[in-house]
């Protein structure tokens, strides 16, 4: 039976004295009196102990702690030990333990209190980038993982990029919206450079032109966390760490970032079918409730590229974002427009466009098919770049080059191959390719196969011949006739 009940029953009902009850129950008389006054078992009456030393230094301690942010910064912070030393140097007689407790209480009273939020279907998504390691073609390197998390359902989208730049930022949004087949009404971000040009007062931001175009195209409301407060979007922060630990360990490998990203996204989608909340509902079930409340996609997706204007040099090279790309030789000296995507660069000229894989800063992407006309006139230059050129042209040009090198050596082979390129310019790549395949199959000389066909003599109708020639017949000669003539000679 409860001890409090027994003590109160003995005193109030049975009429025993507090001294007798204390002796029988083996408790102190103070405990009996507290239970008679209605105190809980094990409880103690609250009492405020005087703290004269703390009261003497309290004002100075609060003053130092309030002013500390002005003369501290980064990892050079004010510690309780240093504060205790400062107070002792000023002549205050105070113990280090008291300073530690006072400092801890001062911080507790000013600590931010987090508000539990409610996420309605289709209302909010959070976005962030995370640095990860990947093995691409057996080479370990750093990559950036874009994560978008739908806060109501908890469904995630993730994709990997070489760079954490605006182009990757925009492309990831387009991919995420297509994957979800819709988008949230509001998206929460850090104050990252691809989106924000300048932080204004409060929650106001000056947006970059391309990000403003993205928000206008999809008609969502961009929202931003307070500077240096990652917990304003703690959902995606925590989820990004979890994806690194749960899905990217061991370090993923693949032939390309695109392949690794697709495998990662497939694992996240599989998790949406398996992971259940406290109510037993999967992420996919919650997403089914959220999807009808999301904003619909526009008729056409946003083009997630950056536009650059550059002039092709005398070498017909275009410099875009620190990397160099080749353009057709006829564009040399012209002003061109380059559309820079996350993994390719499209250069637009007066009569067409060429596409290169996007290079890192200082990289080069040269397609020697752009210089065929010049190389047909420069055999020595052709010899220098023959391997790269035939690799770009493919079969049967590679086999033709190797055959010429085997038969004539590289110097003469370059001269002959230059004439092959000249014919390529004149009659087109398809015709030259067909003729080379026939020449290689029949072991026919290359230049003979590419030689221009002589026109046949025109046939004259019988009634158009002069009368003197209508009765003349010329026998067709044969090789045997020449052998007989030579033998007779």
Residue pairs with C-beta under 8 A, 6 or more apart in sequence:
2 41
3 25
3 27
3 41
4 35
4 40
4 41
6 25
7 21
7 25
7 27
7 31
7 32
7 35
7 36
8 35
8 36
10 16
10 21
10 24
10 25
11 17
11 18
11 21
11 32
11 36
12 36
16 24
18 29
18 32
18 33
18 36
19 29
21 32
22 28
22 29
22 31
22 32
25 32
34 43
34 44
34 45
35 41
39 45
53 93
53 94
53 95
53 98
54 94
54 98
54 102
56 92
56 94
57 87
57 92
57 94
58 102
60 87
60 90
60 92
61 83
61 87
61 99
61 102
61 103
61 106
62 106
64 78
64 83
64 86
64 87
65 78
65 83
65 103
65 106
68 78
72 78
80 96
80 99
80 100
80 103
80 104
81 96
83 99
83 103
84 94
84 95
84 96
84 99
84 100
87 94
87 99
88 94
114 231
119 151
119 152
120 152
120 293
121 152
121 153
121 289
121 290
121 292
121 293
121 294
122 152
122 182
122 184
122 185
122 290
122 291
122 292
122 293
122 294
122 295
123 151
123 152
123 184
123 185
123 186
123 293
124 150
124 151
124 152
124 184
124 185
124 186
124 187
124 188
125 148
125 149
125 150
125 151
125 183
125 184
125 186
125 187
125 188
126 148
126 149
126 151
126 187
126 188
126 233
126 235
126 236
127 146
127 147
127 148
127 149
127 173
127 187
127 188
127 189
127 233
127 236
128 146
128 147
128 189
128 190
128 233
128 236
128 237
128 240
129 144
129 145
129 146
129 147
129 164
129 169
129 192
130 144
130 145
130 147
130 240
130 241
130 243
130 244
131 142
131 143
131 144
131 145
132 142
132 143
132 144
132 145
132 160
132 244
132 248
133 140
133 141
133 142
133 143
133 248
133 251
134 140
134 141
134 143
134 160
134 248
134 251
134 252
134 253
134 254
134 257
134 260
135 141
135 251
135 252
135 253
135 254
136 143
136 253
136 254
136 255
136 256
136 257
136 260
137 255
137 256
138 253
140 251
143 160
143 161
143 162
143 257
144 160
144 161
144 162
144 163
144 164
144 168
145 158
145 159
145 160
145 161
145 240
145 243
145 244
145 248
146 157
146 158
146 159
146 160
146 161
146 168
146 169
146 172
146 176
147 156
147 157
147 158
147 236
147 239
147 240
147 243
148 156
148 157
148 158
148 172
148 173
148 176
148 187
148 236
149 155
149 156
149 157
149 235
149 236
149 239
150 156
150 180
150 184
150 287
150 290
151 184
151 235
152 286
152 289
152 290
153 283
153 286
153 287
153 289
153 290
154 275
154 277
154 283
154 286
155 180
155 272
155 283
155 284
155 286
155 287
155 290
156 239
156 243
156 268
156 272
157 175
157 176
157 179
157 180
157 265
157 268
158 243
158 261
158 264
158 265
158 268
159 172
159 175
159 176
159 261
159 264
159 265
160 257
160 260
160 261
160 264
161 168
161 171
161 172
161 257
161 342
162 168
162 257
162 342
162 343
162 360
163 342
164 194
165 194
166 193
166 194
166 208
166 210
166 211
166 306
167 304
167 305
167 306
167 340
167 341
167 342
168 342
169 192
169 194
169 195
169 211
170 194
170 210
170 211
170 214
170 302
170 304
170 305
171 304
171 341
171 342
173 214
173 218
173 302
173 304
174 301
174 302
174 304
176 183
177 183
177 218
177 297
177 301
178 297
178 301
179 265
180 291
180 294
181 291
181 297
182 291
182 294
182 295
182 296
182 297
183 218
183 220
183 294
183 295
183 297
184 220
184 294
184 295
185 220
185 221
185 294
185 295
186 220
186 221
186 222
186 223
187 220
187 221
187 222
187 223
188 223
188 224
188 225
188 232
188 233
188 236
189 195
189 196
189 222
189 223
189 224
189 225
189 233
190 224
190 225
190 230
190 233
191 199
191 205
191 224
191 225
191 227
193 208
194 208
194 210
194 211
195 205
195 207
195 208
195 211
195 222
195 224
196 205
196 206
196 207
196 208
196 211
196 224
197 205
197 206
197 207
197 208
198 205
198 206
199 205
199 206
199 227
200 206
203 223
203 224
205 222
205 224
207 215
207 222
210 306
211 222
213 302
214 302
214 304
215 221
215 222
217 298
217 302
218 295
218 297
218 298
218 302
219 295
220 295
225 232
225 233
226 232
230 237
231 237
243 264
243 268
247 264
247 267
247 268
248 264
252 260
252 263
252 264
253 260
254 260
254 263
258 343
271 283
272 282
272 283
272 284
272 287
273 282
273 283
273 284
274 282
275 282
275 283
276 282
277 286
303 339
304 341
304 342
305 339
305 340
305 341
305 346
306 339
306 340
307 337
307 338
307 339
307 340
308 320
308 321
308 337
308 338
308 340
309 335
309 336
309 337
309 338
310 318
310 319
310 320
310 335
310 336
310 338
311 318
311 333
311 334
311 335
311 336
312 318
312 327
312 331
312 332
312 333
312 334
312 336
313 319
313 332
313 333
314 332
314 333
315 332
316 326
316 327
316 328
316 329
316 331
316 332
316 370
316 371
317 324
317 325
317 326
317 327
317 366
318 324
318 325
318 326
318 327
318 336
318 338
318 347
319 325
320 338
320 340
320 345
320 347
321 340
321 361
322 361
322 362
323 345
323 358
323 359
323 360
323 361
323 362
323 363
323 364
323 365
324 359
324 363
324 364
324 365
324 366
325 338
325 345
325 347
325 356
325 359
325 364
325 365
325 366
326 354
326 356
326 365
326 366
326 367
326 368
326 370
326 371
327 336
327 347
327 349
327 354
327 370
328 349
328 352
328 354
328 370
329 370
329 371
329 373
329 374
330 351
331 349
331 350
334 349
334 350
336 347
336 348
336 349
337 347
337 348
338 345
338 346
338 347
338 348
339 345
339 346
339 347
339 348
340 358
341 358
342 358
343 357
343 358
344 355
344 356
344 357
344 358
345 355
345 356
345 357
345 358
345 359
345 365
346 353
346 354
346 355
347 353
347 354
347 355
347 356
354 367
354 370
356 365
356 367
357 365
359 365
366 388
367 392
368 375
368 385
368 388
368 389
368 392
369 389
369 392
369 393
371 385
372 421
372 424
372 425
373 421
373 425
374 381
375 381
375 382
375 385
375 389
375 418
375 421
376 382
376 418
376 419
376 421
376 422
376 424
376 425
377 418
377 422
378 418
379 414
379 415
379 417
379 418
380 414
382 389
382 414
382 417
382 418
382 421
383 410
383 411
383 413
383 414
386 401
386 410
386 413
386 414
386 417
389 397
390 397
390 398
390 400
390 401
391 398
393 429
396 433
396 436
396 437
396 440
397 420
397 433
397 436
399 440
400 417
400 420
400 436
400 439
400 440
400 446
401 413
401 417
403 440
403 446
404 412
404 413
404 416
404 417
404 446
405 413
407 413
408 416
416 446
416 447
419 447
419 450
420 432
420 436
420 446
420 447
420 450
423 432
423 450
424 432
432 450
435 449
435 450
436 446
436 449
436 450
438 444
438 449
439 445
439 446
439 448
439 449
439 450
462 470
